[in-house]
Amino acid sequence: MHKRTKIISTIGPASRSPILIKKLYDKGMNVIRINMSHTSIADMKKIVNDIKKINKSITSSIGVMIDTQGPEIRTANFGKDIELVKGDEIFLVSKSQRKKKEILIDNLSHVKGLKSGGKISLDNGQIDLKILYLSKQHIKCLVLDNGKISEKKHVNFPGAKIKLPTLTDKDKLDLNEALKTGVDFIALSFCRSAKDLKQLKGFIRKSKSIPEIFAKVEDQEGVKNIREITKNSDGLMIARGDLGIETDMTNLPYVQRNMVKIASELGKKSIVATQLLESMIKKPHPTRAEVSDVTNAVYEGADALMLSAETSIGNHPIKCVQYLRDISLNAERSETLHFESNLKHESDWHTLAATSVKLAKKIEANAIVVLTRSGFTAELISSARPRVPVFAFTNNRATQNKLSISSSIENVFLNFSKDHEKTIKNAFTVLKNAYKFKKNHKLIVISGVFSDIFADAIQIRFVK
């Protein structure tokens, strides 16, 4: 059974070996994510090389995403854990002032716009603090939740301005090395405006390979500028961890749905991320609420679902991917919310792609077959959200990898012949041998090989 929704797995200690990555792929994973907040450049290079070797042995290739660290505010290196008790008073400091109870915070001086009575969250919202008093040297807070805090944990300041560049010096160093390896996607953390995306595009412009850019929207400023951010990116990552802290958590489902809707209307991709199967970091099965949450993202029409700690440090990385695949397959039996119906057709080519999807439904075709060099045609068909599989055959490895994240697309490499009919015949042979297509299966064939402006052919064909 064909799975339309793609799965992204974060690679970490629990899944780093080539054997485990291949097992993740076999269970339904399409793209690996390398989080540069927790991965060295040397490890990143090794993982990318491992993926390249795996891709030589499989039909649909695995894409590689680099996730920048961005302007994060974290607890500093202070040794042993600090016990926090509800009702205690605590000081947040950038340099030790030898207070009775203090937490060292990196880049604290870059946080602007804090006010007495405001909230601060530690460790992805596990512990909340209330601001009692502000000075140049420290922030005095009231502890609202019991818990322990250790070093290198997230610190969120909802509503405040973080006066740090979205693309930090560390990010530039990481990206320089990642671009040399030929990564397929960049997730830009804490994207707050279209200006951030333009800066990244300027940085990668001279690279031999140009990855697709996904904007990670994680705070109120990013949500405010969501339409312009979407227009200037290849897609959105709805990073619900920081977003659920920086905005009202009870409003998060609405924010998610609105972001997927805007991406669909603009013909851009969307990824729903964070805590999809959080309980499975330790437990072998998800909660009923998690299953419903994942199903909801599929109904909304997200291109991809992303696992973070579940596959990077969790106890059951393979089972997580298997559950995500099975939940997606079951959810895909229902109609989506059809946000794609508001997709603006900017050219005849867009109309042709949407028409091919309608035609496939009308004649009950078994699949749509696309021959493409740039991936342009396949991407347009994907954005129209077909219910049937779309087999995108390309003779460009970079194009093949970039199609790994697009909804409904099976990305297949194929050497193209000068004889167009022979190329189609070879594509059909792959369908029969690798995907078990049978005689008289009905296919819509679209060829965009010679032009990105008009179709060379759109035909109804049958497997012989």
C-alpha positions as a Python dict, from the first residue, in 0.01 Angstrom:
ca = {
    (1, 'M'): (0, 0, 0),
    (2, 'H'): (141, 339, -105),
    (3, 'K'): (210, 590, 174),
    (4, 'R'): (160, 950, 62),
    (5, 'T'): (282, 1125, 377),
    (6, 'K'): (661, 1132, 410),
    (7, 'I'): (852, 1051, 730),
    (8, 'I'): (1162, 1235, 853),
    (9, 'S'): (1379, 1070, 1119),
    (10, 'T'): (1634, 1256, 1328),
    (11, 'I'): (1957, 1060, 1346),
    (12, 'G'): (2136, 1031, 1680),
    (13, 'P'): (2302, 776, 1910),
    (14, 'A'): (1999, 544, 1888),
    (15, 'S'): (1999, 532, 1507),
    (16, 'R'): (2339, 640, 1378),
    (17, 'S'): (2468, 316, 1225),
    (18, 'P'): (2412, 242, 852),
    (19, 'I'): (2232, -83, 946),
    (20, 'L'): (1978, 104, 1161),
    (21, 'I'): (1930, 379, 900),
    (22, 'K'): (1853, 112, 639),
    (23, 'K'): (1602, -47, 879),
    (24, 'L'): (1434, 292, 928),
    (25, 'Y'): (1409, 323, 549),
    (26, 'D'): (1261, -26, 517),
    (27, 'K'): (989, 68, 770),
    (28, 'G'): (892, 385, 582),
    (29, 'M'): (1143, 662, 654),
    (30, 'N'): (1211, 894, 357),
    (31, 'V'): (1442, 1168, 487),
    (32, 'I'): (1702, 1184, 764),
    (33, 'R'): (1749, 1497, 973),
    (34, 'I'): (2083, 1592, 1124),
    (35, 'N'): (2038, 1834, 1414),
    (36, 'M'): (2352, 2049, 1430),
    (37, 'S'): (2267, 2149, 1788),
    (38, 'H'): (2380, 1801, 1890),
    (39, 'T'): (2598, 1676, 1602),
    (40, 'S'): (2964, 1748, 1527),
    (41, 'I'): (3077, 1830, 1174),
    (42, 'A'): (3275, 1504, 1162),
    (43, 'D'): (2968, 1299, 1259),
    (44, 'M'): (2754, 1491, 1008),
    (45, 'K'): (2995, 1406, 726),
    (46, 'K'): (2998, 1039, 821),
    (47, 'I'): (2618, 1018, 831),
    (48, 'V'): (2588, 1185, 488),
    (49, 'N'): (2844, 946, 339),
    (50, 'D'): (2657, 650, 488),
    (51, 'I'): (2334, 774, 326),
    (52, 'K'): (2506, 806, -13),
    (53, 'K'): (2619, 443, 11),
    (54, 'I'): (2270, 326, 110),
    (55, 'N'): (2113, 521, -178),
    (56, 'K'): (2316, 321, -428),
    (57, 'S'): (2138, 4, -318),
    (58, 'I'): (1774, 121, -302),
    (59, 'T'): (1515, 233, -558),
    (60, 'S'): (1371, 546, -390),
    (61, 'S'): (1653, 751, -242),
    (62, 'I'): (1678, 896, 110),
    (63, 'G'): (1708, 1274, 138),
    (64, 'V'): (1933, 1453, 389),
    (65, 'M'): (1825, 1755, 594),
    (66, 'I'): (2058, 1975, 799),
    (67, 'D'): (1890, 2161, 1086),
    (68, 'T'): (2079, 2472, 1200),
    (69, 'Q'): (2124, 2545, 1569),
    (70, 'G'): (2022, 2908, 1526),
    (71, 'P'): (2018, 3179, 1795),
    (72, 'E'): (1932, 2950, 2082),
    (73, 'I'): (1938, 3060, 2444),
    (74, 'R'): (2048, 2770, 2665),
    (75, 'T'): (2165, 2706, 3018),
    (76, 'A'): (2545, 2727, 3039),
    (77, 'N'): (2797, 2470, 3159),
    (78, 'F'): (2757, 2471, 3536),
    (79, 'G'): (2827, 2112, 3637),
    (80, 'K'): (2574, 1927, 3851),
    (81, 'D'): (2195, 1958, 3817),
    (82, 'I'): (2010, 2229, 4005),
    (83, 'E'): (1700, 2129, 4202),
    (84, 'L'): (1412, 2375, 4166),
    (85, 'V'): (1121, 2381, 4412),
    (86, 'K'): (790, 2555, 4353),
    (87, 'G'): (783, 2883, 4547),
    (88, 'D'): (1162, 2925, 4553),
    (89, 'E'): (1329, 3239, 4424),
    (90, 'I'): (1608, 3197, 4169),
    (91, 'F'): (1843, 3428, 3980),
    (92, 'L'): (1920, 3395, 3606),
    (93, 'V'): (2266, 3536, 3536),
    (94, 'S'): (2513, 3555, 3246),
    (95, 'K'): (2811, 3547, 3487),
    (96, 'S'): (2821, 3396, 3831),
    (97, 'Q'): (2733, 3644, 4105),
    (98, 'R'): (2761, 3381, 4377),
    (99, 'K'): (2395, 3413, 4457),
    (100, 'K'): (2247, 3150, 4685),
    (101, 'K'): (2056, 2998, 4394),
    (102, 'E'): (2148, 3099, 4041),
    (103, 'I'): (2137, 2953, 3689),
    (104, 'L'): (2396, 3056, 3433),
    (105, 'I'): (2244, 3140, 3093),
    (106, 'D'): (2439, 3181, 2768),
    (107, 'N'): (2361, 3494, 2559),
    (108, 'L'): (2132, 3633, 2831),
    (109, 'S'): (2233, 3992, 2747),
    (110, 'H'): (2083, 3952, 2398),
    (111, 'V'): (1730, 3902, 2536),
    (112, 'K'): (1535, 4230, 2516),
    (113, 'G'): (1184, 4341, 2608),
    (114, 'L'): (1139, 4141, 2931),
    (115, 'K'): (898, 4276, 3189),
    (116, 'S'): (820, 4206, 3554),
    (117, 'G'): (537, 3953, 3576),
    (118, 'G'): (644, 3789, 3250),
    (119, 'K'): (712, 3418, 3203),
    (120, 'I'): (1034, 3229, 3135),
    (121, 'S'): (1035, 2857, 3048),
    (122, 'L'): (1320, 2612, 3105),
    (123, 'D'): (1389, 2278, 2933),
    (124, 'N'): (1126, 2298, 2657),
    (125, 'G'): (855, 2419, 2894),
    (126, 'Q'): (909, 2161, 3170),
    (127, 'I'): (966, 2432, 3432),
    (128, 'D'): (810, 2780, 3430),
    (129, 'L'): (942, 3087, 3610),
    (130, 'K'): (773, 3420, 3683),
    (131, 'I'): (985, 3735, 3654),
    (132, 'L'): (993, 3927, 3983),
    (133, 'Y'): (1266, 4182, 3920),
    (134, 'L'): (1501, 4285, 3638),
    (135, 'S'): (1845, 4443, 3659),
    (136, 'K'): (2148, 4463, 3428),
    (137, 'Q'): (2318, 4188, 3627),
    (138, 'H'): (2039, 3938, 3678),
    (139, 'I'): (1673, 3838, 3649),
    (140, 'K'): (1507, 3747, 3977),
    (141, 'C'): (1236, 3483, 3930),
    (142, 'L'): (976, 3283, 4121),
    (143, 'V'): (980, 2909, 4050),
    (144, 'L'): (634, 2788, 3944),
    (145, 'D'): (708, 2416, 3893),
    (146, 'N'): (916, 2154, 4069),
    (147, 'G'): (1199, 1998, 3870),
    (148, 'K'): (1568, 1969, 3793),
    (149, 'I'): (1758, 2178, 3544),
    (150, 'S'): (2088, 2076, 3389),
    (151, 'E'): (2330, 2242, 3150),
    (152, 'K'): (2265, 2302, 2778),
    (153, 'K'): (1887, 2307, 2817),
    (154, 'H'): (1655, 2537, 2620),
    (155, 'V'): (1545, 2864, 2780),
    (156, 'N'): (1244, 3042, 2628),
    (157, 'F'): (1137, 3403, 2682),
    (158, 'P'): (783, 3425, 2533),
    (159, 'G'): (716, 3762, 2375),
    (160, 'A'): (1074, 3889, 2414),
    (161, 'K'): (1309, 3985, 2127),
    (162, 'I'): (1626, 3783, 2085),
    (163, 'K'): (1884, 4023, 1943),
    (164, 'L'): (2094, 3755, 1777),
    (165, 'P'): (2122, 3684, 1402),
    (166, 'T'): (1913, 3392, 1276),
    (167, 'L'): (2222, 3263, 1093),
    (168, 'T'): (2496, 3250, 1356),
    (169, 'D'): (2872, 3204, 1307),
    (170, 'K'): (2836, 2841, 1414),
    (171, 'D'): (2559, 2790, 1158),
    (172, 'K'): (2778, 2931, 881),
    (173, 'L'): (3062, 2699, 974),
    (174, 'D'): (2827, 2398, 984),
    (175, 'L'): (2661, 2491, 655),
    (176, 'N'): (2992, 2544, 475),
    (177, 'E'): (3083, 2184, 548),
    (178, 'A'): (2731, 2049, 487),
    (179, 'L'): (2712, 2215, 144),
    (180, 'K'): (3034, 2043, 41),
    (181, 'T'): (2870, 1706, 110),
    (182, 'G'): (2570, 1794, -108),
    (183, 'V'): (2286, 1794, 147),
    (184, 'D'): (1934, 1822, 5),
    (185, 'F'): (1749, 2038, 260),
    (186, 'I'): (1830, 2309, 513),
    (187, 'A'): (1594, 2375, 805),
    (188, 'L'): (1655, 2734, 918),
    (189, 'S'): (1590, 2750, 1291),
    (190, 'F'): (1409, 3047, 1448),
    (191, 'C'): (1320, 3203, 1114),
    (192, 'R'): (1153, 3532, 1199),
    (193, 'S'): (1118, 3715, 865),
    (194, 'A'): (1174, 3689, 491),
    (195, 'K'): (1499, 3878, 550),
    (196, 'D'): (1639, 3575, 735),
    (197, 'L'): (1570, 3355, 433),
    (198, 'K'): (1728, 3602, 192),
    (199, 'Q'): (2040, 3604, 409),
    (200, 'L'): (2062, 3225, 392),
    (201, 'K'): (2005, 3222, 16),
    (202, 'G'): (2285, 3474, -25),
    (203, 'F'): (2513, 3256, 184),
    (204, 'I'): (2453, 2940, -20),
    (205, 'R'): (2432, 3107, -363),
    (206, 'K'): (2787, 3012, -465),
    (207, 'S'): (2750, 2651, -360),
    (208, 'K'): (2765, 2383, -632),
    (209, 'S'): (2450, 2226, -489),
    (210, 'I'): (2158, 2444, -383),
    (211, 'P'): (1947, 2272, -113),
    (212, 'E'): (1581, 2345, -58),
    (213, 'I'): (1516, 2573, 240),
    (214, 'F'): (1254, 2503, 507),
    (215, 'A'): (1173, 2784, 747),
    (216, 'K'): (1136, 2670, 1108),
    (217, 'V'): (884, 2907, 1261),
    (218, 'E'): (928, 2897, 1638),
    (219, 'D'): (813, 3226, 1789),
    (220, 'Q'): (548, 3497, 1773),
    (221, 'E'): (745, 3715, 1531),
    (222, 'G'): (770, 3427, 1284),
    (223, 'V'): (397, 3353, 1313),
    (224, 'K'): (321, 3721, 1249),
    (225, 'N'): (528, 3714, 928),
    (226, 'I'): (420, 3365, 820),
    (227, 'R'): (288, 3449, 473),
    (228, 'E'): (601, 3635, 361),
    (229, 'I'): (821, 3366, 514),
    (230, 'T'): (631, 3097, 324),
    (231, 'K'): (656, 3285, -7),
    (232, 'N'): (1033, 3311, 27),
    (233, 'S'): (1098, 2948, 130),
    (234, 'D'): (1052, 2605, -24),
    (235, 'G'): (840, 2503, 272),
    (236, 'L'): (758, 2538, 642),
    (237, 'M'): (856, 2328, 939),
    (238, 'I'): (598, 2366, 1214),
    (239, 'A'): (838, 2324, 1509),
    (240, 'R'): (585, 2276, 1786),
    (241, 'G'): (838, 2256, 2070),
    (242, 'D'): (945, 2618, 2093),
    (243, 'L'): (627, 2733, 1918),
    (244, 'G'): (415, 2578, 2195),
    (245, 'I'): (610, 2777, 2452),
    (246, 'E'): (649, 3106, 2267),
    (247, 'T'): (278, 3115, 2184),
    (248, 'D'): (-29, 3009, 2383),
    (249, 'M'): (-16, 2627, 2391),
    (250, 'T'): (-395, 2604, 2373),
    (251, 'N'): (-379, 2794, 2043),
    (252, 'L'): (-105, 2572, 1896),
    (253, 'P'): (-338, 2339, 1698),
    (254, 'Y'): (-492, 2643, 1528),
    (255, 'V'): (-148, 2787, 1450),
    (256, 'Q'): (-39, 2453, 1304),
    (257, 'R'): (-349, 2420, 1086),
    (258, 'N'): (-317, 2777, 961),
    (259, 'M'): (49, 2726, 869),
    (260, 'V'): (-25, 2406, 674),
    (261, 'K'): (-312, 2587, 502),
    (262, 'I'): (-95, 2882, 396),
    (263, 'A'): (177, 2649, 266),
    (264, 'S'): (-82, 2454, 63),
    (265, 'E'): (-235, 2771, -82),
    (266, 'L'): (107, 2896, -192),
    (267, 'G'): (216, 2561, -335),
    (268, 'K'): (487, 2511, -72),
    (269, 'K'): (564, 2204, 138),
    (270, 'S'): (491, 2162, 508),
    (271, 'I'): (642, 1948, 784),
    (272, 'V'): (475, 1888, 1121),
    (273, 'A'): (738, 1828, 1388),
    (274, 'T'): (800, 1772, 1759),
    (275, 'Q'): (649, 1530, 2013),
    (276, 'L'): (454, 1328, 1756),
    (277, 'L'): (527, 1005, 1946),
    (278, 'E'): (696, 1152, 2255),
    (279, 'S'): (589, 871, 2489),
    (280, 'M'): (773, 622, 2267),
    (281, 'I'): (1109, 767, 2367),
    (282, 'K'): (1076, 521, 2653),
    (283, 'K'): (762, 315, 2591),
    (284, 'P'): (707, 63, 2308),
    (285, 'H'): (365, 200, 2206),
    (286, 'P'): (218, 549, 2153),
    (287, 'T'): (-72, 698, 2346),
    (288, 'R'): (-416, 726, 2186),
    (289, 'A'): (-378, 1104, 2191),
    (290, 'E'): (-52, 1082, 1995),
    (291, 'V'): (-216, 862, 1732),
    (292, 'S'): (-495, 1121, 1697),
    (293, 'D'): (-242, 1403, 1676),
    (294, 'V'): (-52, 1236, 1392),
    (295, 'T'): (-376, 1153, 1213),
    (296, 'N'): (-481, 1517, 1237),
    (297, 'A'): (-160, 1629, 1063),
    (298, 'V'): (-229, 1382, 781),
    (299, 'Y'): (-587, 1510, 747),
    (300, 'E'): (-449, 1864, 719),
    (301, 'G'): (-237, 1754, 424),
    (302, 'A'): (115, 1797, 560),
    (303, 'D'): (383, 1670, 322),
    (304, 'A'): (589, 1515, 600),
    (305, 'L'): (593, 1420, 967),
    (306, 'M'): (916, 1450, 1164),
    (307, 'L'): (1046, 1244, 1454),
    (308, 'S'): (1307, 1402, 1683),
    (309, 'A'): (1411, 1243, 2012),
    (310, 'E'): (1196, 940, 1926),
    (311, 'T'): (1455, 819, 1672),
    (312, 'S'): (1768, 1005, 1785),
    (313, 'I'): (1788, 897, 2150),
    (314, 'G'): (1473, 689, 2208),
    (315, 'N'): (1451, 323, 2298),
    (316, 'H'): (1235, 224, 1998),
    (317, 'P'): (1342, 416, 1683),
    (318, 'I'): (1238, 143, 1437),
    (319, 'K'): (896, 92, 1599),
    (320, 'C'): (837, 469, 1596),
    (321, 'V'): (879, 484, 1218),
    (322, 'Q'): (662, 176, 1176),
    (323, 'Y'): (385, 330, 1388),
    (324, 'L'): (407, 659, 1200),
    (325, 'R'): (381, 472, 869),
    (326, 'D'): (81, 266, 983),
    (327, 'I'): (-101, 566, 1132),
    (328, 'S'): (-43, 760, 809),
    (329, 'L'): (-168, 477, 589),
    (330, 'N'): (-486, 444, 791),
    (331, 'A'): (-544, 820, 798),
    (332, 'E'): (-488, 850, 423),
    (333, 'R'): (-800, 642, 359),
    (334, 'S'): (-1001, 955, 448),
    (335, 'E'): (-1015, 1280, 257),
    (336, 'T'): (-786, 1565, 362),
    (337, 'L'): (-921, 1910, 448),
    (338, 'H'): (-846, 2003, 82),
    (339, 'F'): (-645, 2316, 154),
    (340, 'E'): (-483, 2252, -187),
    (341, 'S'): (-812, 2348, -355),
    (342, 'N'): (-715, 2713, -290),
    (343, 'L'): (-379, 2670, -466),
    (344, 'K'): (-325, 2962, -702),
    (345, 'H'): (-244, 2854, -1059),
    (346, 'E'): (34, 3087, -1170),
    (347, 'S'): (80, 2926, -1512),
    (348, 'D'): (-72, 2678, -1755),
    (349, 'W'): (177, 2426, -1620),
    (350, 'H'): (15, 2451, -1274),
    (351, 'T'): (-326, 2395, -1431),
    (352, 'L'): (-196, 2094, -1623),
    (353, 'A'): (-61, 1935, -1302),
    (354, 'A'): (-391, 1987, -1119),
    (355, 'T'): (-583, 1855, -1419),
    (356, 'S'): (-371, 1538, -1431),
    (357, 'V'): (-462, 1469, -1068),
    (358, 'K'): (-834, 1514, -1142),
    (359, 'L'): (-800, 1296, -1449),
    (360, 'A'): (-630, 1021, -1247),
    (361, 'K'): (-926, 1019, -1009),
    (362, 'K'): (-1183, 1031, -1291),
    (363, 'I'): (-1045, 734, -1484),
    (364, 'E'): (-936, 545, -1170),
    (365, 'A'): (-573, 534, -1280),
    (366, 'N'): (-333, 318, -1080),
    (367, 'A'): (-62, 585, -1080),
    (368, 'I'): (77, 900, -1238),
    (369, 'V'): (418, 866, -1405),
    (370, 'V'): (631, 1177, -1449),
    (371, 'L'): (957, 1206, -1643),
    (372, 'T'): (1145, 1508, -1513),
    (373, 'R'): (1496, 1649, -1492),
    (374, 'S'): (1442, 1941, -1254),
    (375, 'G'): (1158, 1793, -1048),
    (376, 'F'): (938, 2093, -1132),
    (377, 'T'): (657, 1889, -1287),
    (378, 'A'): (652, 1633, -1005),
    (379, 'E'): (645, 1907, -738),
    (380, 'L'): (342, 2070, -900),
    (381, 'I'): (156, 1740, -913),
    (382, 'S'): (247, 1673, -547),
    (383, 'S'): (107, 2013, -443),
    (384, 'A'): (-230, 1912, -595),
    (385, 'R'): (-243, 1621, -345),
    (386, 'P'): (-321, 1318, -567),
    (387, 'R'): (-472, 1011, -405),
    (388, 'V'): (-275, 777, -636),
    (389, 'P'): (103, 721, -625),
    (390, 'V'): (318, 952, -837),
    (391, 'F'): (632, 790, -977),
    (392, 'A'): (881, 1063, -1060),
    (393, 'F'): (1159, 930, -1284),
    (394, 'T'): (1464, 1154, -1316),
    (395, 'N'): (1817, 1123, -1445),
    (396, 'N'): (1945, 1376, -1192),
    (397, 'R'): (2052, 1243, -849),
    (398, 'A'): (2009, 1580, -677),
    (399, 'T'): (1653, 1607, -813),
    (400, 'Q'): (1578, 1253, -700),
    (401, 'N'): (1688, 1328, -344),
    (402, 'K'): (1492, 1654, -323),
    (403, 'L'): (1173, 1474, -424),
    (404, 'S'): (1211, 1246, -120),
    (405, 'I'): (1021, 1494, 97),
    (406, 'S'): (729, 1569, -137),
    (407, 'S'): (389, 1418, -63),
    (408, 'S'): (279, 1123, -281),
    (409, 'I'): (607, 1109, -477),
    (410, 'E'): (812, 794, -528),
    (411, 'N'): (1149, 932, -639),
    (412, 'V'): (1326, 700, -883),
    (413, 'F'): (1653, 744, -1072),
    (414, 'L'): (1649, 643, -1438),
    (415, 'N'): (1901, 696, -1716),
    (416, 'F'): (1715, 875, -1995),
    (417, 'S'): (1752, 763, -2355),
    (418, 'K'): (1757, 992, -2656),
    (419, 'D'): (1466, 781, -2773),
    (420, 'H'): (1178, 913, -2564),
    (421, 'E'): (967, 600, -2616),
    (422, 'K'): (1252, 383, -2490),
    (423, 'T'): (1275, 594, -2172),
    (424, 'I'): (904, 538, -2104),
    (425, 'K'): (945, 166, -2172),
    (426, 'N'): (1236, 150, -1924),
    (427, 'A'): (1028, 335, -1663),
    (428, 'F'): (747, 82, -1704),
    (429, 'T'): (998, -202, -1656),
    (430, 'V'): (1099, -49, -1320),
    (431, 'L'): (733, -26, -1221),
    (432, 'K'): (679, -394, -1299),
    (433, 'N'): (997, -522, -1134),
    (434, 'A'): (1033, -295, -829),
    (435, 'Y'): (673, -194, -759),
    (436, 'K'): (479, -504, -877),
    (437, 'F'): (269, -328, -1141),
    (438, 'K'): (70, -574, -1349),
    (439, 'K'): (-47, -601, -1707),
    (440, 'N'): (-325, -353, -1799),
    (441, 'H'): (-265, -128, -1498),
    (442, 'K'): (-375, 217, -1610),
    (443, 'L'): (-123, 505, -1591),
    (444, 'I'): (-123, 874, -1670),
    (445, 'V'): (215, 964, -1818),
    (446, 'I'): (342, 1322, -1815),
    (447, 'S'): (672, 1415, -1971),
    (448, 'G'): (842, 1740, -1878),
    (449, 'V'): (1187, 1628, -1989),
    (450, 'F'): (1243, 1880, -2266),
    (451, 'S'): (1068, 2182, -2119),
    (452, 'D'): (954, 2335, -1793),
    (453, 'I'): (710, 2556, -1982),
    (454, 'F'): (490, 2306, -2164),
    (455, 'A'): (432, 1934, -2157),
    (456, 'D'): (588, 1725, -2428),
    (457, 'A'): (322, 1462, -2370),
    (458, 'I'): (32, 1378, -2141),
    (459, 'Q'): (-109, 1036, -2214),
    (460, 'I'): (-315, 754, -2074),
    (461, 'R'): (-118, 430, -2107),
    (462, 'F'): (-145, 71, -1994),
    (463, 'V'): (123, -158, -1860),
    (464, 'K'): (201, -429, -2117),
}
